[in-house]
Amino acid sequence: MARPRLALVPGEPAGVGPELCVRAAQRTWNADLVAYGDGRSLLDASDRLGLPLQLVPPDTAHVAPGQLRLVEIANAASCRPGTPDPRNAAAVIAALSRAADDCLAGCCQGLVTGPVHKATINLGGIAYTGTTELLAAHAGCEVVMMLANDIVRVALATTHLPLRAVADAITADGLERTLRILGAAMRTGFGIDTPRIAVLGLNPHAGEAGHLGREEIEVIEPVLARLRGEGMRLDGPLPADTAFLPARLRGVDAVLAMYHDQGLPVLKYSGFEQAVNLTLGLPYPRVAVDHGTALDLAGTGRADPSSLFAAISTCTRLAVGRKERRP
């Protein structure tokens, strides 16, 4: 197929996102990258890094290392590395929205996003809980968050909730919906016809036959039984403390954790620098870095670009895979 065109959004201009994008522009990729954001921030970052950067129009056919296509979305105020300015919140959101528009329209075949500073967006007068939620509302669909590296893929049944709210948030309907989205993404995005998914229990020892909680018996097990009847390959509910042993993961295509800190610490320990964050269920691939704005590193040139590089590579593979498997 033709090279996919990927929208690249640096995120918070005072964070490490612009610097990481400049480093990405020094490489040759198997996709055509188009940045959506403030050109001045990117050029300032290139000056700080001592790396060449020429910004070219978004319809430029061929670019060389050191060049980057740009859809200009100017910030309202100049910014200093490490010091976010709420006046730029609207530009950050506009870059995400414009890139998502172009993905929905087919102008881009995937979206790669840098880190966004949630507090600054909200201080700028924009109600914002996260880019995942923003893109889901924009596309009008339900999504699932999954983090992945070369060792394991971990999807989440619930995301950013207080621990005391997790049990009530795990419902039969929600769990079934999550598993269907996860299974479909494994097929369409990763080319796995019959994915094997390991589903963790909520409670210690997966409830110990009801002695440590009944969510496994009353909610999780009935959903798994029903979906197995439709042909889905589902293991569990499994005790989370042993589910990530290498022998248990052998042959498993993805793990579904019941809550954020049940699965993600293991994934990040196994390879944080190469981990990426995927939004499953969108009409296009979306892959984000698995780290924050790192304001303490912004402007120092010490930010590690590995996660962004992994995000670009992953999004490229997903975009190509979707195109090849499209009927």
N, C-alpha and C positions, 0 to 999 in steps of 0.2 A: 504494500500500500504506500501511498504518498506519506511523507514525513508528517506526523501529527503536529499541530500548532497548539502550544500550551500557553495559557495566560499565567503570568508570574506576578504576584502581588507582594511587594516587599513588606507591607504591614506598617507598624508604628515607625514613623520616620526618625524618631530620636533613639530607637533601639538598634539592634544589630542587623535588622533586616536589609537595609540598603547595602551595607558592607558585604553581606552574604551574597546578594544579587550581583554585586560587582565581581566577586570572586567567581560566581557561576558564569559570568559573561566572558571570562578568560578561557573557558573550555569549549570544546566542540561536542555537541550533543546530537543524539539521534532524533531530535525534535526541534522545531522552530520556536524559540522563546520570545514572548512579547510581554514586556513589563507594563504594568498599569500602576502609575503613581507619579510622584513629583520628580521631575528630571534633575532639579537643582540638588535634591537630597542625594541622588545617585552620583552625581558629579562630585559633590563634596566628599562623599565616601571614597570615591576613587582617588581623589587628591590625598586624603588621609592615608590610604593604603599604599600610595605610590604605584598604582596600577592604571594602565590605559583604559579609557572608556570613551567611546563615541556613540552617542545616542542617535538612532536613525529612525525614519518613519516606519510605522507598523506594517506597511505593505512592502517593505524592502524584501526582495526575493532571496538574496544571499547575504549572509553576514560572516565576518571573520572573527576569530578570537579578539576580544577587546571592543567589539561592537555589540549593541543591544537595541533591539526594536523597542519603541516606547509609545504607549498611548498616554499622553500627558494629562495628568489630573493634579493640578497645582495645589500645594498647601496654602492655607490662608496666612501662615506666619512662618518665618524662618525658624529653624529649631537647632538646639545645641545637643550634641550626643549625650544621652543619659538624662535629659530633662524634657519629658513629654509636655506638649502644649495642647491644652484642650481645644484651642482654636483650630487645630488641624484634624479634629475628630471627624468632621463632615467629609474631608478629603479622603481619609482612610476608608470610611464606609462607602464613599462614592467609587473608590477604586475596586473594592470587592464587588459592589453591585454591577458596575460596568463590565467587569471581567465575567461575572456570572451571566449577565445578559448575552455576552458574546458566545459563551459556552452553550446556552440554551438555543441560540440562533444558529449554531453550527459553525460559527466563524472560528472558534477554537474547539479543540477536541479534549481538553482537560484543563484543570485549574490547580496551580501550585501556590500555596499561600505561606507567607512568612508570619512571624508572631505579631499579635495585636495586643495592646495594653488596655484591658477592659476598663479599669478605673478611669483612665483618661477619656475614653469614649463617653462614658457616663457623665463625667464632669463637663464634657462638651455639650451636654443636653440631649444625648441620644441614648435611649434605653437599649442596652446591649448586654446579652448574656454570653455570647460567644459566636464565633464565625460559623460553627456547625449549625447552630440554631438559625442564624441569619440566612444561610444558604438554603436550609430546609424550607423556611417560610417563603423565601423568594421563589423557589421552584414549586411550592405547593405540594410537598411530599413528606412522608415520614422517613427518617434516616436512622442509621445505627453508627455509633462511633467504634472504630477498630484501630488499634495500634499494632504495628508489625515491624519486625526486623528479619534477619535471615534465619533466625532460630524458631520463632513462634509468632503466631497471629492471635491477638486477644481482642475480642469484641466485648461490649459492655451492655448488660441488660438495663442498668441505670447509670447515669453519669455523675453530674455534680450535685449530689444531694447530701445533706447531713446524714450521718450513719443511722440516727434514730428514725429517719424517714424511709430508709431503704426497704424494709420488709413490707410496708404498706404499698410501696410503689411497684412491687413485683406481683403482677396480676396474670391470670391465665391468658387474657386477651393480649396484654402487652408482651408477654414472653413468646407467645405464638407469632405475633407480628415480627418481633425481633429475629426469631429463628428463620422465618421465611425470607426476610430481607437479607440476612447473613447467607443463607443457602443460595439465594439467587445471585448475590454478589460473587460468591465463590465460583459459580458456574459462568456467569457472563464476563466477569472481570479477570478471573484467574484461570479459566479454562478447565476447571475441575468438574466433570460431569456429575459425579455423585460424591460430594464432599463429606468427609467424616468430621463431625463437630463434637468436641468434648464439652459437656455442659456441667458447670460447677454447681454444687449445692450452695445454699445460703448460709447454713449453720455449720459449726464445727462438726467434723466427721459426717457431713451431709445429713445432719439431724439425728444420727445414731438411732435409726428406726423410730423416730418420734420422741425420744427422750431428751433431745437437745433442741427441739423445735419441730413444728409440723408443716412448715412451708414446703418441704420436699415432698411430703406425702399428699398434701392437699392441693398444691399448685403446680409444682415443677414436674413431678412424675406423670400426672395425667396428660399434661401438654406433650411431653416427650412420647408417651405411648400413642397418642393420637397422630402425631406427625410421623412416627415410625410406621404407622399403618399406611401412610401415603408414600412410603419408600425413602424417607429421609434417614440418613445414617447418624444416629445420635447416641452418644455414650453418656451415661449419667442418670441422675445427678451424682457427681463425684466429689469426694472430700478434697477441698482446695489445697490442703497441706501436702498431698502426695500427687495431685493431678499433673504437676509440672515436672515430675521426674522424667529424665530422658527416655526411659523405657516406656512410660505411660504416653509420652508425646509421639512415639514412633507411629507413623501412619495417620496422625491427626492433622487435619488441614487448618483448623481454627479452634480456639477455645472461647467459650462464652462464659464470662465472669458475671456474677450477680451485681457487683458494685465496683466502683472505681479502684479502691485500694486493695481489692482482693486479687486482681490480676495484673495491674500495671507495675507494681514494684518488681515482680518477677521479670516481666519483659524488659524493664529499664535496666535491671541488674545484668541481664543477659546480653545487652548491647545497646546502651542508651544513645551513643553517638550516631548509630546507623538506624535508629528507630524513626518511623514516620507515623503520622496520624491520618487515617483515611475516613472519609464520610461515605458510608455505603447507603445506597438507595436513591442517590441523585441521578438525573438523566445523563450525567457525564462524570468522569473520574475527578475526584478532588483529593489531593494529598497535601498535607501540611507538615511543617517541621514539628518535631516532638520536643519543643523547648519554648521558653518564653522570650520576652524582649531583651533579657540580659542587659539591663540598663547600666549595670556596673562595668560591663565589658565594652559598651558602645563607645566608639571612637578610639579604642586602644589597639585595634587590629588583631586582637587575640581570639576573637570569636571563631569557633570551629564550624566550618561550613559543611561538615559531613552529613548532617541531617537534611539540609537543603539539597545537597547533591543526591542523596538517596531518594528524596521526595521527587525530584525531577526524573530520575531514572525509573522509579516506580510508576509515576503518572504516565510516562512514555509507554511502558509495557502495557499498562491497563488500556490506554487509548488505542494502541495497535491491536490488542486482543479484542477489544469491543468491535473494532472495525472488521476484523477478520471473521468474527463469529456472528456478525449481523446477517440475518437471512436476506 
